[in-house]
Amino acid sequence: MPDLADDLALALRLADAADAQSIARFRAADLRIDTKPDRTPVTDGDTAVERAIREVLADQRPDDAILGEEYGGERAPGRQWIVDPIDGTTNFLRGLPIWATLIALAVDGEPVVGVASAPALGRRWWAAIDHGAWAAALPDGEPERLATSGVRSLDDAFVSYNAIQGWDAAGWLEPLLALTRRSWRSRALGDFWSYVLVAEGQLDVAGEHDLKVYDIAALAPIVAEAGGRFSALDGRPGPWHGTALATNGPLHDEVLEVLASHLAPPAR
């Protein structure tokens, strides 16, 4: 793995450019909201952020591929930037502050740099492989190194599962209920927020269905470099499988076992 310090520094500059665009449109009286073909909302803030990121990358990394939520792209070998300009668009358009720009650099499909910047919350999280995971208050707070919790039993765990509808639609409602019954506490915090709280040690488990790679690529290295584990809900590694499970590390295998043991067998 090459040293990623320059790429991480660039990702943080991309986040600065993104924040300038997104915060200017947050709670704007003239915010434009459209509906995409998949019936999800998109605002002019989403598109402005992705354009700003792509402009910087075109200048600084012209040979790198880009995959973004609003302007497309496909999985590519080699170096690829993966961008969700506003993760939590529904929150953004409703005026809730829990949203973030997610920026990842993947090498041959593996996320190696990740930044999650949430200017309305005044906080940013970032990581690169072998560089640790960090967070700081915006605009210029002192960075704090992140570490996941030391909880070792699911009976003591704090779990976030995002929207229950996604689990239900995927046929995973019973596994989710089994997981929450086993846990100490559960909440549906949602989007990027659950994963960075796992990295901070404030949650122990976060899981989600119905995901695209740009929803989670930036979060995987943040969780991993904080000492946690990241996979699909069925245990497959990486962010390309449409689901995500992030844990503090010690709980990961136990969570996978609980989920798998309560999943209905496929219909014959």
NUVORO-661014 format. One line per 8 residues: number of its first residue (from 1); for each residue z, x, y of N, C-alpha, C. Coordinates in nm, 4 decimals. Atoms other than C-alpha are relative to their C-alpha. Layout:
<sites>
NUM> Z:X:Y:Z:X:Y:Z:X:Y; ...;
</sites>
This chain:
<sites>
1> 0.0000:0.0843:-0.1195:0.0000:0.0000:0.0000:0.0000:0.0883:0.1251; 0.0012:-0.0787:-0.1237:-0.1019:0.1540:0.3353:0.1124:-0.0437:0.0926; -0.1012:0.0379:-0.0982:0.1486:0.1599:0.6174:-0.0523:-0.1148:0.0848; 0.0426:0.1235:-0.0659:0.1387:-0.1783:0.7879:0.0549:-0.0136:0.1416; -0.0639:0.0097:-0.1309:0.3131:-0.0932:1.1143:-0.0982:-0.0455:0.1080; 0.0971:0.0386:-0.1032:-0.0035:-0.1225:1.3257:-0.0431:-0.1453:-0.0165; 0.0387:0.1387:0.0233:-0.1022:-0.4500:1.1622:0.1120:-0.0956:0.0399; -0.1122:0.0837:-0.0411:0.2451:-0.5927:1.2149:0.0084:-0.0078:0.1521;
9> -0.0019:0.0011:-0.1463:0.2378:-0.4889:1.5803:-0.1095:-0.0900:0.0551; 0.1086:0.0875:-0.0442:-0.0986:-0.6613:1.6187:0.0355:-0.1461:-0.0262; -0.0379:0.1378:0.0304:0.0328:-0.9752:1.4469:0.0993:-0.0540:0.1023; -0.0951:0.0429:-0.1024:0.3179:-0.9880:1.6967:-0.0698:-0.0236:0.1341; 0.0773:0.0257:-0.1228:0.0701:-0.9561:1.9845:-0.0802:-0.1290:-0.0136; 0.0696:0.1268:0.0229:-0.1322:-1.2385:1.8298:0.0953:-0.1177:0.0217; -0.0982:0.1065:-0.0192:0.1839:-1.4474:1.8263:0.0295:-0.0217:0.1479; -0.0187:0.0150:-0.1448:0.2369:-1.3768:2.1976:-0.1135:-0.0825:0.0609;
17> 0.1154:0.0733:-0.0522:-0.1157:-1.4993:2.2713:0.0049:-0.1455:-0.0440; -0.0100:0.1364:0.0502:-0.0599:-1.8054:2.0537:0.1059:-0.0797:0.0745; -0.1089:0.0714:-0.0667:0.2713:-1.8954:2.2164:-0.0388:-0.0419:0.1414; 0.0425:0.0342:-0.1363:0.1159:-1.8871:2.5625:-0.0850:-0.1268:0.0008; 0.0838:0.1186:0.0089:-0.1364:-2.1486:2.4511:0.0797:-0.1227:-0.0448; -0.0666:0.1168:0.0595:0.0905:-2.3716:2.2443:0.1061:-0.0593:0.0905; -0.1087:0.0532:-0.0813:0.3857:-2.3988:2.4779:-0.0546:-0.0687:0.1252; 0.0614:0.0651:-0.1163:0.1530:-2.4899:2.7647:-0.0445:-0.1423:-0.0316;
25> 0.0452:0.1332:0.0398:0.0340:-2.7943:2.5659:0.1113:-0.0860:-0.0592; -0.1097:0.0749:0.0594:0.3700:-2.8970:2.4190:0.0563:-0.0996:0.1005; -0.0464:0.1114:-0.0829:0.4762:-3.2337:2.5618:-0.0858:-0.0202:0.1248; 0.0907:0.0214:-0.1135:0.1757:-3.2257:2.7969:-0.0411:-0.1464:0.0068; 0.0350:0.1408:-0.0169:0.0976:-3.5673:2.9401:-0.1441:-0.0279:-0.0402; 0.1414:0.0203:0.0328:-0.2742:-3.5149:2.8769:-0.0378:0.0626:-0.1340; 0.0286:-0.0565:0.1310:-0.2428:-3.3752:2.5222:-0.1031:-0.0862:-0.0719; 0.1039:0.0726:0.0730:-0.5551:-3.4711:2.3280:0.0278:0.0070:-0.1493;
33> -0.0291:0.0099:0.1428:-0.5005:-3.5887:1.9694:-0.1182:-0.0648:-0.0699; 0.1095:0.0531:0.0804:-0.7785:-3.6391:1.7173:0.0442:-0.0069:-0.1462; -0.0256:0.0085:0.1432:-0.7916:-3.7192:1.3445:-0.1119:0.0708:-0.0740; 0.0988:-0.0746:0.0774:-0.9637:-3.4803:1.1051:-0.0487:-0.0838:-0.1194; 0.0515:0.0767:0.1140:-1.1699:-3.5969:0.8055:0.1030:-0.0253:-0.1096; -0.1028:0.0220:0.1024:-0.8649:-3.5538:0.5788:0.1129:-0.0891:0.0498; -0.0924:0.0959:-0.0613:-0.6789:-3.7991:0.8081:0.1269:0.0639:0.0543; -0.1120:-0.0670:-0.0641:-0.4384:-3.5348:0.9387:-0.0300:0.0170:0.1487;
41> 0.0228:-0.0114:-0.1436:-0.3867:-3.5033:1.3145:-0.0292:0.1431:0.0427; 0.0235:-0.1292:-0.0632:-0.5130:-3.2176:1.5292:0.0045:-0.0220:0.1502; -0.0086:0.0098:-0.1449:-0.4388:-3.1574:1.8960:-0.0809:0.1110:0.0659; 0.0689:-0.1084:-0.0699:-0.6090:-2.9527:2.1621:0.0852:0.1262:0.0044; -0.0847:-0.1178:0.0127:-0.3079:-2.7226:2.1291:-0.0327:0.0801:-0.1249; 0.0380:-0.0690:0.1242:-0.4019:-2.6428:1.7666:-0.1259:0.0833:0.0198; 0.1279:-0.0702:-0.0129:-0.7576:-2.5512:1.8549:0.0078:0.1130:0.1020; -0.0126:-0.1061:-0.1004:-0.6619:-2.3522:2.1655:0.0705:0.1220:-0.0583;
49> -0.0729:-0.1118:0.0598:-0.4164:-2.1411:1.9658:-0.0901:0.0786:-0.0944; 0.0835:-0.0735:0.0950:-0.6620:-2.0599:1.6902:-0.1121:0.0763:0.0706; 0.1032:-0.0730:-0.0753:-0.9346:-1.9698:1.9397:0.0573:0.1274:0.0605; -0.0611:-0.1186:-0.0620:-0.6968:-1.7319:2.1186:0.0223:0.1097:-0.1034; -0.0236:-0.0992:0.1049:-0.6043:-1.5598:1.7918:-0.1315:0.0619:-0.0458; 0.1290:-0.0517:0.0465:-0.9651:-1.5291:1.6794:-0.0644:0.0922:0.1038; 0.0567:-0.0865:-0.1040:-1.0668:-1.3786:2.0141:0.0623:0.1393:-0.0053; -0.0660:-0.1306:0.0082:-0.8070:-1.1016:1.9833:-0.0438:0.0737:-0.1264;
57> 0.0406:-0.0649:0.1240:-0.8990:-1.0322:1.6214:-0.1446:0.0490:0.0060; 0.1396:-0.0437:-0.0131:-1.2689:-1.0155:1.7066:-0.0085:0.1326:0.0744; -0.0020:-0.1249:-0.0764:-1.1839:-0.7377:1.9496:0.0724:0.1120:-0.0750; -0.0861:-0.1024:0.0573:-0.9127:-0.5544:1.7542:-0.0293:0.0297:-0.1468; 0.0275:-0.0177:0.1431:-1.0147:-0.6068:1.3888:-0.1321:-0.0696:-0.0344; 0.1266:0.0726:0.0172:-1.3832:-0.7032:1.3943:-0.0501:-0.0034:-0.1440; 0.0473:-0.0025:0.1377:-1.4359:-0.6147:1.0278:0.0869:-0.0824:-0.0951; -0.0890:0.0787:0.0853:-1.1501:-0.8284:0.8962:-0.0479:-0.1445:-0.0087;
65> 0.0302:0.1424:0.0163:-1.2129:-1.1765:0.7547:0.1135:-0.0835:0.0594; -0.0981:0.0934:-0.0555:-1.0343:-1.4791:0.9011:-0.0122:-0.1331:-0.0726; -0.0071:0.1359:0.0528:-0.9264:-1.8061:0.7428:0.1000:-0.0754:0.0859; -0.0875:0.0775:-0.0866:-0.7847:-2.0637:0.9830:-0.0113:-0.1480:-0.0276; -0.0008:0.1433:0.0289:-0.6895:-2.4277:0.9587:-0.1074:-0.0749:0.0758; 0.0890:0.0819:-0.0817:-0.9081:-2.5492:1.2430:-0.1450:0.0470:-0.0001; 0.1369:-0.0509:-0.0073:-1.2142:-2.3225:1.2310:-0.0476:0.0626:-0.1305; 0.0515:-0.0267:0.1330:-1.2380:-2.2551:0.8603:0.0066:0.1434:-0.0473;
73> 0.0006:-0.1275:0.0703:-1.3035:-1.9618:0.6341:0.0321:-0.0229:-0.1464; -0.0250:0.0059:0.1433:-1.2807:-1.8936:0.2612:0.0795:0.1229:-0.0428; -0.0713:-0.1159:0.0538:-1.0651:-1.6667:0.0515:-0.0974:0.1163:-0.0163; 0.0896:-0.1155:-0.0005:-1.2101:-1.3182:0.0811:0.0717:0.1218:-0.0564; -0.0603:-0.1258:0.0441:-1.1511:-0.9802:-0.0853:0.0280:0.0895:0.1194; -0.0315:-0.0922:-0.1087:-1.0107:-0.6975:0.1219:0.0979:-0.0609:0.0977; -0.0932:0.0414:-0.1048:-0.8369:-0.7651:0.4509:-0.0412:-0.1365:0.0570; 0.0281:0.1327:-0.0537:-0.8101:-1.1239:0.5709:0.1223:-0.0531:0.0745;
81> -0.1036:0.0652:-0.0788:-0.6062:-1.2878:0.8461:-0.0026:-0.1502:-0.0306; -0.0138:0.1416:0.0359:-0.4771:-1.6355:0.7558:0.0889:-0.0651:0.1052; -0.0632:0.0521:-0.1218:-0.3774:-1.8580:1.0471:0.0197:-0.1508:-0.0088; -0.0284:0.1408:-0.0288:-0.2078:-2.1929:1.0915:0.0417:-0.0054:0.1466; -0.0305:-0.0110:-0.1435:-0.2224:-2.2371:1.4684:0.1249:-0.0766:0.0413; -0.1255:0.0724:-0.0222:0.0487:-2.5053:1.4748:0.0402:-0.0626:-0.1328; -0.0563:0.0571:0.1212:0.2399:-2.5642:1.1553:0.1070:-0.0997:0.0430; -0.0866:0.1059:-0.0498:0.4111:-2.8969:1.2152:-0.0665:-0.0752:0.1138;
89> 0.0729:0.0693:-0.1068:0.1415:-3.0664:1.4223:0.0601:-0.1367:0.0295; -0.0618:0.1314:-0.0239:0.3095:-3.4049:1.3726:0.1215:0.0124:0.0899; -0.1142:-0.0237:-0.0888:0.6284:-3.2690:1.5266:-0.0479:0.0330:0.1406; 0.0530:-0.0427:-0.1297:0.4267:-3.1062:1.8046:-0.0464:-0.1195:0.0824; 0.0557:0.1101:-0.0784:0.2477:-3.4241:1.9037:0.1041:-0.1073:0.0311; -0.1080:0.0945:-0.0288:0.5683:-3.6295:1.8860:0.1051:0.0582:0.0946; -0.0942:-0.0620:-0.0920:0.7503:-3.3838:2.1121:0.1217:0.0616:-0.0648; -0.1105:-0.0666:0.0691:0.9819:-3.2441:1.8440:-0.0235:0.1505:0.0012;
97> 0.0211:-0.1444:-0.0181:1.0413:-2.8692:1.8806:-0.0175:0.0796:-0.1283; 0.0071:-0.0740:0.1260:1.0193:-2.7788:1.5096:-0.1453:0.0150:-0.0421; 0.1374:-0.0374:0.0333:0.6720:-2.6252:1.4873:-0.0165:0.1482:0.0298; 0.0180:-0.1444:-0.0167:0.5361:-2.2729:1.4749:-0.1448:0.0378:-0.0244; 0.1257:-0.0650:0.0362:0.2262:-2.0592:1.4715:0.0283:0.0962:-0.1141; -0.0157:-0.0856:0.1173:0.1890:-1.8859:1.1343:-0.1195:0.0936:-0.0094; 0.1041:-0.1029:0.0042:-0.0074:-1.5596:1.1134:0.0299:0.0933:-0.1160; -0.0167:-0.0902:0.1140:-0.0566:-1.3623:0.7923:-0.1180:0.0941:-0.0081;
105> 0.1056:-0.0897:0.0449:-0.2551:-1.0609:0.6881:0.0113:0.0103:-0.1508; 0.0050:-0.0147:0.1448:-0.3566:-1.0685:0.3224:-0.0951:0.1136:-0.0360; 0.0868:-0.1042:0.0546:-0.5042:-0.7770:0.1289:-0.0319:-0.0390:-0.1439; 0.0436:0.0497:0.1314:-0.7063:-0.8917:-0.1706:0.0809:-0.1224:-0.0430; -0.0662:0.1264:0.0288:-0.5338:-1.2288:-0.1466:0.1503:0.0024:0.0035; -0.1461:-0.0105:-0.0025:-0.1772:-1.0988:-0.1291:0.0481:0.0141:0.1442; -0.0522:-0.0132:-0.1361:0.0059:-1.1643:0.2004:0.0919:0.1216:0.0118; -0.0788:-0.1219:-0.0176:0.1460:-0.8337:0.3247:0.0670:0.0071:0.1374;
113> -0.0600:0.0125:-0.1328:0.2272:-0.9215:0.6888:0.0138:-0.1483:0.0291; -0.0175:0.1393:-0.0377:0.3702:-1.2490:0.8144:0.0795:-0.0134:0.1282; -0.0722:0.0331:-0.1236:0.4773:-1.3872:1.1524:0.0059:-0.1515:0.0121; -0.0182:0.1409:-0.0330:0.6179:-1.7313:1.2293:0.0656:-0.0052:0.1368; -0.0503:0.0010:-0.1376:0.6613:-1.7925:1.6013:0.0177:-0.1435:0.0466; -0.0357:0.1368:-0.0389:0.8371:-2.1061:1.7267:0.0513:-0.0010:0.1437; -0.0442:-0.0149:-0.1382:0.8423:-2.0919:2.1067:0.0856:-0.1154:0.0512; -0.0830:0.1121:-0.0452:0.9896:-2.4406:2.1520:0.1427:0.0126:-0.0502;
121> -0.1340:-0.0304:0.0500:1.2851:-2.3274:1.9408:0.0531:0.1304:0.0571; -0.0406:-0.1276:-0.0572:1.2906:-1.9926:2.1193:0.0317:0.1062:-0.1023; -0.0314:-0.0958:0.1059:1.2774:-1.7899:1.7978:-0.1278:0.0396:-0.0734; 0.1136:-0.0534:0.0746:1.0353:-1.5740:1.5983:0.0515:0.0780:-0.1203; -0.0316:-0.0696:0.1242:1.0433:-1.4362:1.2433:-0.1212:0.0830:-0.0405; 0.1141:-0.0813:0.0416:0.8298:-1.1542:1.1017:0.0407:0.0951:-0.1125; -0.0229:-0.0945:0.1089:0.7918:-0.9166:0.8093:-0.1301:0.0684:-0.0354; 0.1111:-0.0688:0.0648:0.5627:-0.6629:0.6482:0.0568:0.0693:-0.1226;
129> -0.0469:-0.0620:0.1234:0.5862:-0.5194:0.2991:0.0537:0.1395:0.0284; -0.0730:-0.1262:-0.0168:0.8324:-0.2284:0.2965:0.0471:0.0244:0.1430; -0.0502:-0.0115:-0.1374:0.9245:-0.2954:0.6617:0.1146:-0.0961:0.0282; -0.1090:0.0940:-0.0196:1.1923:-0.5620:0.6105:-0.0444:-0.1283:0.0665; 0.0215:0.1279:-0.0671:1.2179:-0.9137:0.7487:0.0958:-0.0089:0.1179; -0.0735:-0.0030:-0.1260:1.3357:-0.9734:1.1037:-0.0160:-0.1312:0.0741; 0.0112:0.1142:-0.0900:1.4010:-1.2442:1.3609:0.0602:0.0393:0.1335; -0.0534:-0.0254:-0.1335:1.4687:-1.2493:1.7321:-0.0196:-0.1228:0.0853;
137> 0.0175:0.1038:-0.1004:1.5190:-1.4895:2.0166:-0.1164:0.0364:0.0903; 0.1075:-0.0215:-0.0956:1.2173:-1.5316:2.2400:0.0525:-0.0170:0.1422; 0.1160:-0.0871:0.0134:1.1040:-1.3830:2.4681:0.0298:0.1441:-0.0426; -0.0232:-0.1435:0.0224:1.2790:-1.0469:2.4208:0.1380:0.0263:-0.0581; -0.1294:-0.0202:0.0627:1.5899:-1.0852:2.2069:0.0012:0.1213:-0.0912; -0.0162:-0.1145:0.0889:1.7261:-0.8027:1.9959:-0.0303:-0.0419:-0.1437; 0.0319:0.0382:0.1373:1.5752:-0.8107:1.6446:0.1211:0.0107:-0.0930; -0.1050:0.0027:0.1017:1.8103:-0.9002:1.3592:-0.0671:0.0081:-0.1363;
145> 0.0562:-0.0086:0.1340:1.7363:-0.7955:1.0027:0.0504:-0.1175:-0.0840; -0.0316:0.1196:0.0760:1.7277:-1.0934:0.7673:0.0375:0.0350:-0.1431; -0.0372:-0.0128:0.1404:1.8888:-1.1277:0.4256:0.0296:-0.1380:-0.0550; -0.0251:0.1278:0.0637:1.8929:-1.4213:0.1887:0.1456:-0.0092:-0.0450; -0.1395:0.0240:0.0361:2.2177:-1.5748:0.0681:0.0347:0.0646:-0.1342; -0.0473:-0.0523:0.1274:2.4287:-1.4531:-0.2212:0.0369:-0.1084:-0.0998; -0.0339:0.1106:0.0901:2.4605:-1.7956:-0.3841:-0.0675:0.0230:-0.1358; 0.0515:-0.0327:0.1331:2.4172:-1.7547:-0.7608:0.0005:-0.1186:-0.0964;
153> -0.0001:0.1197:0.0839:2.4646:-2.1072:-0.8955:-0.0644:-0.1152:0.0768; 0.0642:0.1141:-0.0635:2.2488:-2.4092:-0.8232:0.1019:-0.1049:0.0425; -0.1053:0.0944:-0.0368:2.5694:-2.6138:-0.8127:0.0523:0.0261:0.1409; -0.0485:-0.0369:-0.1336:2.6530:-2.4297:-0.4881:-0.1119:0.0104:0.1017; 0.1175:-0.0288:-0.0826:2.3021:-2.4306:-0.3413:-0.0301:-0.1116:0.0995; 0.0492:0.0892:-0.1047:2.1678:-2.5894:-0.0237:-0.1527:-0.0001:-0.0120; 0.1415:0.0141:0.0353:1.8149:-2.7198:-0.0974:-0.0724:-0.0814:0.1071; 0.0885:0.0793:-0.0856:1.5337:-2.8377:0.1310:-0.1295:-0.0258:-0.0745;
161> 0.1161:0.0382:0.0805:1.2407:-3.0266:-0.0182:-0.1142:-0.0587:0.0812; 0.1029:0.0581:-0.0861:1.0261:-3.1369:0.2780:-0.0098:-0.1495:-0.0259; 0.0166:0.1446:0.0085:0.8805:-3.4889:0.2438:0.0019:-0.0467:-0.1449; -0.0099:0.0520:0.1356:0.9745:-3.6869:-0.0647:-0.1312:-0.0626:-0.0448; 0.1274:0.0632:0.0375:0.6344:-3.8626:-0.0525:-0.0931:0.0976:-0.0708; 0.0864:-0.0977:0.0625:0.4554:-3.5409:-0.1438:0.0370:0.0248:-0.1454; -0.0462:-0.0179:0.1372:0.6666:-3.4916:-0.4553:-0.0345:-0.1223:-0.0844; 0.0278:0.1239:0.0723:0.6249:-3.8547:-0.5539:-0.1489:-0.0115:-0.0328;
169> 0.1442:0.0119:0.0208:0.2464:-3.8518:-0.5099:-0.0502:0.0986:-0.1049; 0.0419:-0.1015:0.0979:0.2201:-3.5370:-0.7245:0.0594:-0.0232:-0.1386; -0.0636:0.0251:0.1284:0.4250:-3.6900:-1.0073:0.1214:0.0857:-0.0267; -0.1140:-0.0909:0.0138:0.7180:-3.4585:-0.9422:0.1284:-0.0615:0.0557; -0.1196:0.0605:-0.0569:0.9737:-3.7124:-0.8180:0.1227:0.0237:-0.0882; -0.1147:-0.0216:0.0883:1.1962:-3.6839:-1.1271:0.0486:0.1447:0.0034; -0.0492:-0.1374:-0.0155:1.2041:-3.3021:-1.1115:0.0738:0.0225:0.1317; -0.0682:-0.0154:-0.1283:1.2955:-3.3233:-0.7429:0.1394:-0.0619:-0.0051;
177> -0.1305:0.0653:0.0076:1.5755:-3.5728:-0.8102:0.0962:0.0811:-0.0862; -0.0858:-0.0840:0.0845:1.7061:-3.3513:-1.0899:0.0501:0.1212:0.0759; -0.0387:-0.1175:-0.0784:1.7064:-3.0520:-0.8567:0.1059:-0.0356:0.1036; -0.0968:0.0369:-0.1038:1.8893:-3.2346:-0.5787:0.1325:-0.0439:-0.0605; -0.1255:0.0385:0.0665:2.1429:-3.3797:-0.8228:0.0812:0.1213:-0.0413; -0.0681:-0.1220:0.0420:2.2235:-3.0300:-0.9432:0.0550:0.0795:0.1174; -0.0345:-0.0853:-0.1145:2.2553:-2.8850:-0.5938:0.1242:-0.0508:0.0721; -0.1160:0.0354:-0.0826:2.5485:-2.8847:-0.3557:-0.0379:-0.0957:0.1106;
185> 0.0486:0.0844:-0.1090:2.3539:-3.0345:-0.0621:-0.1516:0.0088:0.0030; 0.1457:-0.0034:-0.0162:1.9909:-3.1259:0.0073:-0.0380:-0.0680:0.1298; 0.0555:0.0544:-0.1236:1.7887:-3.1980:0.3192:-0.1513:0.0105:-0.0057; 0.1451:-0.0097:-0.0122:1.4230:-3.2613:0.4007:-0.0322:0.0556:0.1381; 0.0191:-0.0626:-0.1310:1.3835:-3.0113:0.6842:-0.1476:0.0216:0.0317; 0.1445:0.0033:-0.0147:1.0136:-2.9513:0.6332:-0.0655:0.1192:0.0662; 0.0898:-0.0971:-0.0616:0.7273:-2.7212:0.7272:0.0576:0.1416:-0.0085; -0.0418:-0.1406:0.0024:0.7882:-2.3531:0.8101:0.1512:0.0163:0.0044;
193> -0.1416:-0.0115:-0.0330:1.1488:-2.4225:0.9085:0.0851:0.0264:-0.1237; -0.0784:-0.0188:0.1219:1.2817:-2.4480:0.5523:-0.0072:0.1431:-0.0506; 0.0207:-0.1316:0.0602:1.1349:-2.1136:0.4473:0.0672:0.1109:0.0813; -0.0666:-0.1033:-0.0792:1.2607:-1.9074:0.7390:0.1512:-0.0141:-0.0085; -0.1443:0.0162:0.0193:1.6058:-2.0597:0.6882:0.0445:0.0559:-0.1347; -0.0303:-0.0721:0.1242:1.5944:-1.9356:0.3283:0.0097:0.1496:0.0285; -0.0024:-0.1427:-0.0340:1.5110:-1.5901:0.4670:0.1239:0.0367:0.0803; -0.1192:-0.0274:-0.0801:1.8035:-1.6176:0.7084:0.1294:-0.0178:-0.0791;
201> -0.1192:0.0225:0.0793:2.0437:-1.7140:0.4294:0.0713:-0.1294:0.0301; -0.0618:0.1272:-0.0352:2.1161:-2.0582:0.5733:-0.0343:-0.1102:-0.0992; 0.0355:0.0808:0.1157:1.9321:-2.2387:0.2933:-0.0147:0.0933:-0.1195; 0.0127:-0.0799:0.1214:1.9129:-2.1245:-0.0667:-0.1303:-0.0265:-0.0745; 0.1204:0.0408:0.0714:1.6059:-2.3121:-0.1958:-0.0841:-0.0871:0.0923; 0.0933:0.0878:-0.0714:1.2970:-2.4653:-0.0325:-0.1232:-0.0179:-0.0864; 0.1191:0.0256:0.0796:1.0054:-2.6326:-0.2074:-0.0850:-0.1081:0.0623; 0.0933:0.0901:-0.0685:0.6976:-2.8287:-0.1136:-0.1269:-0.0161:-0.0822;
209> 0.1294:0.0316:0.0599:0.3826:-2.9961:-0.2452:-0.1064:-0.0130:0.1080; 0.1142:0.0351:-0.0847:0.0369:-3.0564:-0.0983:-0.0175:0.0989:0.1144; 0.0100:-0.1066:-0.0981:-0.0063:-2.7242:0.0784:-0.1367:0.0665:-0.0042; 0.1137:-0.0908:-0.0095:-0.2965:-2.5149:0.1977:0.0543:0.1414:0.0187; -0.0485:-0.1370:-0.0063:-0.2782:-2.1380:0.1968:0.0504:0.0360:0.1389; -0.0451:-0.0353:-0.1353:-0.2445:-2.1220:0.5756:0.1370:-0.0588:0.0322; -0.1335:0.0552:-0.0215:0.0728:-2.3357:0.5507:0.1100:0.0966:-0.0421; -0.1076:-0.0774:0.0629:0.2596:-2.0688:0.3562:-0.0245:0.1501:-0.0085;
217> 0.0276:-0.1429:0.0188:0.0841:-1.7289:0.3549:0.0910:0.0873:0.0856; -0.0832:-0.0822:-0.0886:0.2828:-1.5980:0.6527:0.1460:-0.0004:-0.0424; -0.1403:0.0150:0.0347:0.6113:-1.7187:0.5047:0.0386:0.0805:-0.1230; -0.0302:-0.0707:0.1245:0.5820:-1.5426:0.1683:0.0587:0.1384:0.0243; -0.0615:-0.1324:-0.0200:0.6421:-1.1855:0.2961:0.1323:-0.0060:0.0747; -0.1280:0.0119:-0.0701:0.9221:-1.3041:0.5254:0.1118:-0.0279:-0.0997; -0.0992:0.0295:0.1026:1.1087:-1.4548:0.2306:0.0218:0.1210:-0.0911; -0.0115:-0.1113:0.0941:1.0334:-1.1614:-0.0003:0.0715:0.1196:0.0615;
225> -0.0613:-0.1171:-0.0630:1.1318:-0.8900:0.2477:0.1451:-0.0244:0.0395; -0.1412:0.0319:-0.0239:1.4581:-1.0744:0.3161:0.0814:0.0055:-0.1287; -0.0692:-0.0102:0.1275:1.5412:-1.0356:-0.0530:-0.0190:-0.1192:-0.0906; 0.0209:0.1193:0.0799:1.4180:-1.3712:-0.1809:-0.1206:0.0105:-0.0908; 0.1183:0.0096:0.0851:1.1467:-1.4830:-0.4199:-0.0849:-0.1178:0.0454; 0.0953:0.1005:-0.0458:0.8362:-1.6873:-0.3494:-0.1039:-0.0191:-0.1099; 0.1009:0.0301:0.1008:0.6043:-1.8618:-0.5951:-0.0471:-0.1427:0.0204; 0.0294:0.1417:0.0099:0.4345:-2.1906:-0.6695:0.1142:-0.0690:-0.0742;
233> -0.1065:0.0744:0.0657:0.6563:-2.4668:-0.8055:-0.0026:0.0153:-0.1521; 0.0074:-0.0248:0.1433:0.5333:-2.3849:-1.1554:0.0193:0.1471:-0.0349; -0.0313:-0.1400:0.0230:0.6188:-2.0175:-1.1142:-0.1139:0.0975:0.0227; 0.1107:-0.0918:-0.0235:0.2723:-1.8770:-1.0474:0.0209:0.0744:0.1318; -0.0205:-0.0766:-0.1226:0.2835:-1.5972:-0.7880:-0.1071:-0.0312:0.1041; 0.0979:0.0105:-0.1072:0.1129:-1.6147:-0.4498:-0.0054:-0.1362:0.0659; 0.0028:0.1216:-0.0820:0.0324:-1.8809:-0.1890:-0.1230:-0.0880:-0.0196; 0.1310:0.0625:0.0143:-0.2962:-2.0120:-0.3322:-0.0013:-0.1219:-0.0925;
241> -0.0044:0.0998:0.1064:-0.1782:-2.2838:-0.5716:0.0376:-0.1402:0.0466; -0.0218:0.1337:-0.0531:-0.1035:-2.5798:-0.3423:0.1444:-0.0462:0.0030; -0.1429:0.0301:-0.0070:0.2752:-2.5736:-0.3828:0.0744:0.1278:0.0336; -0.0799:-0.1181:-0.0330:0.5566:-2.3417:-0.2824:0.1437:-0.0202:-0.0423; -0.1430:-0.0056:0.0271:0.9044:-2.2494:-0.3977:0.0520:0.1314:0.0549; -0.0667:-0.1173:-0.0538:1.1172:-2.0092:-0.1977:0.1477:-0.0110:-0.0305; -0.1433:-0.0013:0.0276:1.4656:-1.9106:-0.3055:0.0609:0.1303:0.0482; -0.0708:-0.1225:-0.0379:1.7296:-1.6524:-0.2283:-0.0220:0.1128:-0.0999;
249> 0.0247:-0.1000:0.1040:1.6219:-1.4674:-0.5442:0.0749:-0.0311:-0.1280; -0.0752:0.0271:0.1226:1.9057:-1.5163:-0.7961:-0.0208:-0.1406:-0.0558; 0.0130:0.1382:0.0446:1.8403:-1.8931:-0.8114:-0.1393:-0.0354:-0.0506; 0.1394:0.0384:0.0198:1.4651:-1.8782:-0.8666:-0.0270:-0.0484:-0.1422; 0.0283:0.0379:0.1380:1.4499:-1.8890:-1.2451:0.0708:-0.1292:-0.0380; -0.0727:0.1233:0.0292:1.7155:-2.1610:-1.2633:-0.0705:-0.1209:0.0606; 0.0723:0.1109:-0.0634:1.5243:-2.3789:-1.0181:-0.1271:-0.0311:-0.0778; 0.1218:0.0223:0.0779:1.1988:-2.3301:-1.2100:0.0318:-0.0711:-0.1311;
257> -0.0372:0.0625:0.1269:1.3762:-2.4263:-1.5324:0.0352:-0.1472:0.0186; -0.0359:0.1398:-0.0261:1.5243:-2.7458:-1.3842:-0.1239:-0.0826:0.0276; 0.1216:0.0750:-0.0331:1.1891:-2.8516:-1.2398:-0.0857:-0.0225:-0.1240; 0.0877:0.0107:0.1160:0.9941:-2.7794:-1.5565:0.0574:-0.0934:-0.1060; -0.0610:0.0789:0.1062:1.2440:-2.9513:-1.7847:-0.0018:-0.1492:0.0298; 0.0029:0.1408:-0.0365:1.2162:-3.2805:-1.5943:-0.1407:-0.0480:0.0366; 0.1372:0.0395:-0.0302:0.8388:-3.2831:-1.5467:-0.0573:-0.0769:-0.1185; 0.0577:0.0815:0.1058:0.6677:-3.5576:-1.7433:-0.1179:0.0727:-0.0630;
265> 0.1152:-0.0651:0.0637:0.4196:-3.4281:-2.0031:-0.1292:-0.0660:0.0435; 0.1273:0.0600:-0.0420:0.0538:-3.4790:-1.9128:-0.0439:-0.1095:-0.0959; 0.0497:0.1118:0.0821:-0.1015:-3.8030:-2.0335:-0.1113:0.0465:-0.0916; 0.1025:-0.0383:0.0973:-0.3175:-3.7694:-2.3438:-0.1177:-0.0970:0.0073;
</sites>
